Amino acid sequence: GAMPGENAEADAQRFQDAAKKAYEPCIAYFAAEAAVREENLRRREALLVKLSAFEAETNWEQADWRSVSDALRETKQEWRRCTPVEPQTARQQQANFSALIARLQSRVDAEHARNVKQKESLIERARLLIASDEARSAIDTVKRLQQEWKSVGPVPREIDQGLWSEFRKHSDAVFQKREQESAAHAAVLDSNKAQAFALCAQIEEIAALEGAELLTRAGSRVELRNAFEALGEFPRAETRELHDRLDRALHACETAVARQHARDAERGWDHLFEAAGHVCAYRLAVTRGMDSEQIETLKASAEAYLASVPRWPKNGLDALKKALEQEHPADPAANELDLRMLCIRAELLTDTPTPAEDHALRRDYQLQRLVQNMGQGLRADDAELDSLAIKWVRVGPAEETVYAALLQRFRHCREQAKSRTPVARAVDDARPHRGSPPRPGKPSSGSKARLPAGRS
């Protein structure tokens, strides 16, 4: 009530000031609480948007129901963690979230109901098999039912455990009849093992082949593998060993095929360089003004060789034909320089030393590359080396001994690059030895490289 005295008004003001000061921490506290509630509302809104997008983007004809269940569970847990919120403000948001959860849950429940019905049907089919007189057939059917069981969609864990217990009880009852046919079953396992041995032996036999016979028969390895996989069961103690043997045989076959393809591809380059030798011999004869009969003989030899090769590297045959069509005299000195530059480029690509006589050319080329490419490095690359090989074919002839030495340098670079690749390691022991080739104008034998006279 009112206080007597002269200081009553001052005391009242003093009290009001003290009350305001005392309430200041409460203001900060309640503001912080309001901020938390606001942040929780924002987080809930983000969850609602995310779950709505999930519902809209899901193909409900082919839904991943496990993901749907996980999304429901995780979203509800996160929603509960977003508390406290302002009840009045959050009422509509909560209603929207509850409706969305209900829609999704109804979809999940419907899927669960369908899956429960499927599993109950499998249980009934397994129960009827107990009375079957064909134990082996019943066992096979139960196995198929077990595979079907695995393919059925999700069911709530507490329900699924009960269904599985009943299904397993009936399945076990069917399997108990297996003892009645144990001898016959053992015979089947032994037969499967024998067939598996035979199939593995066939694949191993293919892997030991070479050439066209290997590539022809290798096409049956998938058939043999499928036949192996279709055999069914093996004796338990030998199952892993049989599968390991199959894997080893298939791997050996794949390696042999890869090795053969690599050999064939490399043989194509051998043919290319040998053919280039024929073309160079012919064009060098034209340049030297040799007898027309000799020139025609050399040209016919080159054309015959080109026609005899079944497979060329990409663009190789076209380059050879164009080189062969150039009947005008060449400039051996200019061609020699072009060939030396190709050798230098190949040596730079493969980090191979350049002979002393070409050090100056290499330095000039490197300086030119430095200016053009601002110091970008070179990297050995099969495609780049193959491109250089095609360019080699397009260069005109040079003197025989010079050409032979330069080709040896160039091919050494290719061998250096190939030896660093997995394919080269696969074919290393299978590559043919290159002997001394015949002189230009004489018929070639086998697939040895033909080069101009004096080449080794």
Disulfide bonds with the S-S distance in Angstrom:
none
